[in-house]
Amino acid sequence: MTDSTPAHGGARNVRERRPAKPRLDPLAVQGWQREKERRRDGELIDDVTVFLTGRECPWACVFCDLWRFTTDEPTPADAIPGQLRDALNAAGPIGGSTQLKLYNASNYFDEKAVPASDDHTVATLCRAFDRVVVESHPKLVGARTFRFADQLDGTLQVAMGLETVHPEAQPQLGKGAALDDYIRAVEALQKHGISWRAFVLVGAPWVPPAEDSAWVQQTTQFAIDHGAEHVALIPVRGGNGTLELLQASGHWTPPSFRQLEAAYDACLTQSEDTVITADLWDLDALPGGCAICRGPRTERLAALNRTGQAIEPVVCDCAA
């Protein structure tokens, strides 16, 4: 069994190790982006992601970098609808098959992050979209989730951080959820006709780098077996202090560009019914590659996201 010391020490210790949190305006949206996302049938749909500002998640996962985009105080009522309205006005007209992601770097169904009193207004603002995606911890999936889904003109999808099924790593991540909690949440969502997507970590703490690709595959398979419509592979990014402590003690190694490529290639064809993609945000921070190959390798990953079809790897003398 892998030695788990030094332990991360719980949420308080994780928060204390962080650098100073940027001060954000709880009434101001952080931004939005418009891109294409592939669905199960291969169609590329117009996807709008809005990055909302709200209170931090009550769980402090050891790998989390999203805390930087949150506030410490409860989100004021009407703040989320105001932010969403501003973002949609800036994004411009919506047409065709569309999807809206409401990403608040926390949990949509946490009352302190998004007051339930805002749900009706938010649902009204979402009427132009075929699907709305929100983030949630599995333990917060419940009655409010189902009420919100009923208020939408389109369908709801809940994105949950599954992270890893590695039996020693998973309990140490600070998620506050066991795999049984995910299963219960998924079954509840499916009972109400709500789809879900999973976030899976590449380079999770306590997972040996040599075994990482295999555990990413196993975690992806767990999501597939439990009906995930989409699995996004996310490389772990340092900077929160706790990851650096784990790195110094040999419990975490920053994932490389090649590690992400290997995991994605291994998972790409695991299921015809589940979309597998790689998160390309802040990809430049991953070590590996050179000035010649990084561009083509990045474009290859983007092409895999668009098509879901295998593409020959980019070969380079740097071998990194």
C-alpha positions in Angstrom: 0.0 0.0 0.0 1.2 3.5 -0.8 2.4 5.5 2.2 -0.1 8.4 2.6 2.1 10.5 4.8 2.3 13.4 5.0 -1.5 13.7 4.9 -2.9 16.8 3.5 -4.5 17.5 6.8 -8.1 18.4 5.8 -9.8 21.4 4.2 -8.4 23.9 6.6 -4.8 22.9 6.0 -5.4 22.9 2.2 -6.8 26.5 2.3 -3.9 27.7 4.6 -1.3 26.5 2.1 -2.7 28.5 -0.7 -1.2 31.8 -2.0 -3.5 34.8 -1.6 -6.8 34.5 -3.3 -7.6 37.2 -5.9 -10.4 39.5 -4.8 -13.4 39.2 -7.2 -16.5 41.3 -7.6 -19.4 39.0 -6.7 -21.6 40.9 -9.1 -19.3 40.6 -12.1 -19.1 37.7 -14.5 -15.5 36.5 -15.1 -16.0 35.8 -18.7 -17.5 33.6 -21.4 -16.3 31.6 -24.4 -18.0 30.2 -27.5 -16.7 27.0 -29.1 -17.9 23.8 -30.7 -18.5 20.6 -28.8 -19.0 17.2 -30.2 -22.1 15.2 -29.2 -22.7 11.4 -29.2 -23.9 11.4 -32.8 -20.8 13.3 -33.9 -22.6 16.6 -34.4 -20.6 19.7 -33.5 -22.9 22.0 -31.6 -22.5 25.7 -30.6 -21.4 25.7 -27.0 -21.4 28.8 -24.8 -19.5 28.5 -21.4 -20.1 31.3 -18.9 -17.7 31.6 -16.0 -19.7 32.8 -13.1 -18.5 34.4 -9.8 -19.7 32.9 -6.6 -18.8 31.4 -3.3 -16.1 28.7 -3.0 -16.9 25.0 -2.7 -17.1 23.8 0.9 -14.9 20.9 0.0 -11.2 21.7 -0.4 -9.8 19.0 -2.7 -6.1 18.7 -2.7 -5.8 19.0 -6.5 -8.2 22.0 -6.9 -7.2 25.1 -8.8 -10.7 26.5 -9.1 -10.6 28.3 -5.7 -8.9 31.2 -7.4 -12.1 32.0 -9.3 -14.4 32.1 -6.2 -15.3 34.4 -3.4 -15.2 33.7 0.4 -18.6 35.2 1.1 -22.0 33.7 0.1 -23.1 34.8 -3.3 -25.7 37.6 -3.1 -29.2 36.9 -4.4 -29.7 38.1 -8.0 -25.9 38.2 -8.6 -25.9 35.0 -10.8 -28.8 36.0 -13.0 -27.2 39.5 -13.5 -23.8 37.9 -14.5 -25.5 35.5 -16.9 -27.5 38.2 -18.5 -24.4 40.3 -19.1 -22.5 37.3 -20.6 -25.3 36.3 -22.9 -25.7 39.8 -24.1 -22.0 39.9 -24.9 -22.1 36.4 -26.6 -24.7 37.6 -29.1 -27.4 35.7 -31.0 -27.8 32.0 -30.4 -29.1 29.6 -33.2 -29.2 26.0 -34.1 -28.3 23.2 -31.7 -26.9 24.9 -28.7 -25.5 24.2 -25.2 -24.9 26.5 -22.3 -22.5 25.7 -19.5 -22.9 27.5 -16.3 -19.5 27.0 -14.6 -19.1 28.7 -11.2 -15.9 26.9 -10.1 -18.0 25.4 -7.3 -21.4 23.7 -7.0 -24.5 25.1 -8.7 -26.8 23.4 -6.1 -24.9 24.8 -3.1 -27.3 27.5 -1.6 -24.3 29.7 -0.6 -22.8 29.5 -4.1 -26.1 30.0 -6.1 -29.1 30.9 -4.1 -32.1 28.7 -4.9 -34.2 31.8 -5.3 -32.2 32.6 -8.5 -33.2 29.3 -10.2 -36.3 30.5 -11.9 -34.7 33.6 -13.4 -31.7 31.6 -14.5 -33.9 29.0 -16.2 -35.7 31.8 -18.0 -32.5 33.2 -19.3 -31.5 29.7 -20.6 -34.6 29.3 -22.8 -32.7 29.7 -26.0 -30.5 26.7 -25.3 -31.2 23.0 -26.0 -29.1 21.9 -23.0 -27.8 23.5 -19.9 -24.8 22.0 -18.1 -24.0 22.8 -14.4 -21.3 21.7 -12.0 -22.2 19.8 -8.8 -20.8 17.7 -6.1 -22.6 14.3 -6.1 -23.9 14.8 -2.5 -25.7 18.0 -3.7 -27.7 16.2 -6.3 -31.3 16.2 -5.0 -34.7 17.8 -5.0 -33.4 21.2 -6.1 -31.6 19.6 -9.1 -34.9 18.1 -10.3 -36.9 21.2 -9.8 -34.4 23.2 -11.8 -34.5 20.6 -14.6 -38.3 21.0 -14.7 -38.0 24.7 -15.1 -35.8 24.6 -18.2 -37.2 24.5 -21.7 -34.3 22.3 -22.7 -32.6 19.5 -20.9 -30.2 19.6 -17.9 -26.8 17.9 -17.7 -24.9 17.7 -14.4 -21.1 17.7 -14.5 -19.4 15.9 -11.6 -15.7 15.5 -10.7 -15.2 11.8 -10.6 -11.4 12.3 -10.5 -10.1 8.7 -10.1 -11.2 5.3 -9.0 -7.7 4.4 -7.7 -8.5 2.8 -4.4 -5.7 4.5 -2.4 -5.8 7.9 -4.1 -9.6 8.5 -4.2 -10.2 8.6 -0.4 -7.3 11.0 0.0 -8.3 13.7 -2.4 -10.6 15.6 0.0 -13.7 15.1 -2.2 -15.9 14.1 0.7 -17.5 11.5 -1.5 -17.0 7.8 -2.1 -17.7 6.0 -5.3 -21.1 4.9 -3.8 -22.0 8.6 -3.6 -21.5 9.0 -7.3 -23.5 5.9 -8.0 -26.4 7.2 -5.9 -26.2 10.6 -7.6 -26.1 9.1 -11.1 -29.1 6.8 -10.4 -31.1 9.7 -9.1 -30.3 11.8 -12.1 -31.1 9.0 -14.5 -34.4 8.4 -12.7 -35.4 12.0 -13.5 -34.1 11.8 -17.1 -31.1 14.0 -16.5 -27.7 13.2 -18.1 -24.3 13.6 -16.6 -20.7 14.1 -17.6 -17.6 13.2 -15.6 -14.3 15.0 -15.0 -11.4 12.6 -14.8 -8.0 13.6 -13.6 -4.8 12.9 -15.5 -1.9 12.9 -13.0 -3.9 12.5 -9.9 -2.0 12.6 -6.6 -1.0 9.2 -5.1 -1.3 7.6 -8.6 2.2 6.5 -9.8 2.9 8.2 -13.2 3.7 4.8 -14.8 0.2 3.6 -13.9 -1.6 6.8 -14.6 -2.9 6.0 -18.1 -4.3 2.7 -16.9 -6.1 4.3 -14.0 -7.5 7.1 -16.3 -8.8 4.3 -18.4 -10.4 2.5 -15.5 -12.0 5.7 -14.2 -13.3 6.5 -17.6 -14.7 3.0 -17.8 -16.5 3.5 -14.5 -18.1 6.6 -15.9 -19.1 4.8 -19.1 -20.5 1.9 -17.1 -22.7 4.3 -15.2 -24.1 6.1 -18.2 -21.9 9.2 -18.5 -22.6 10.9 -21.8 -19.3 12.8 -21.8 -15.9 12.3 -20.0 -13.5 15.2 -19.9 -9.9 14.4 -19.1 -8.3 17.1 -17.0 -4.6 17.3 -16.3 -3.9 18.3 -12.6 -2.3 21.8 -12.4 -0.1 22.8 -9.4 0.0 26.1 -7.6 -2.2 25.5 -4.5 0.6 24.7 -2.1 -0.7 21.3 -1.1 0.2 19.7 -4.5 3.7 21.1 -4.1 3.9 19.6 -0.6 2.8 16.2 -2.1 5.3 16.6 -4.9 8.2 17.2 -2.4 7.2 14.0 -0.5 6.9 11.9 -3.7 3.1 11.6 -3.7 2.5 13.7 -6.8 4.3 14.3 -10.1 3.0 17.1 -12.4 1.6 15.4 -15.5 3.4 15.9 -18.8 2.1 16.8 -22.2 2.9 13.2 -23.3 1.0 11.8 -20.3 -2.1 13.6 -21.3 -1.7 12.4 -24.9 -1.2 8.8 -23.8 -4.2 8.9 -21.5 -6.4 10.4 -24.2 -5.3 8.0 -26.9 -6.0 5.1 -24.5 -9.5 6.3 -23.7 -10.6 7.6 -27.0 -12.3 4.5 -28.3 -13.5 3.0 -25.0 -17.1 3.6 -25.9 -19.1 4.6 -29.0 -21.9 6.1 -26.8 -19.7 8.3 -24.6 -17.9 11.4 -25.8 -14.3 11.5 -24.6 -12.4 14.8 -24.7 -9.3 16.4 -23.3 -9.4 19.7 -21.4 -7.0 22.0 -23.3 -7.2 24.9 -21.0 -3.8 26.2 -19.9 -2.1 23.5 -21.9 1.1 25.5 -22.1 1.7 24.9 -18.4 2.2 21.1 -19.0 5.9 20.1 -19.3 7.2 18.4 -22.4 7.5 19.0 -26.1 9.5 21.7 -27.8 8.9 24.8 -29.9 8.6 22.6 -33.1 6.1 20.0 -31.9 4.0 21.7 -29.2 1.8 23.5 -31.8 1.1 20.4 -34.0 0.5 18.2 -30.9 -1.9 20.8 -29.4 -3.8 20.9 -32.7 -3.9 17.1 -32.8 -5.6 17.1 -29.4 -8.1 19.7 -30.5 -8.8 17.7 -33.7 -9.4 14.6 -31.5 -11.9 16.6 -29.5 -13.7 17.7 -32.6 -13.8 14.3 -34.4 -13.4 11.5 -31.8 -11.4 9.7 -34.5 -7.9 8.3 -34.0 -5.1 10.5 -35.4 -1.5 9.4 -35.8 0.7 11.0 -33.0 3.1 13.8 -33.9 6.7 12.4 -34.0 9.5 14.7 -32.9 13.2 14.3 -32.1 12.7 16.0 -28.7 10.9 12.8 -27.5 9.4 14.8 -24.6 
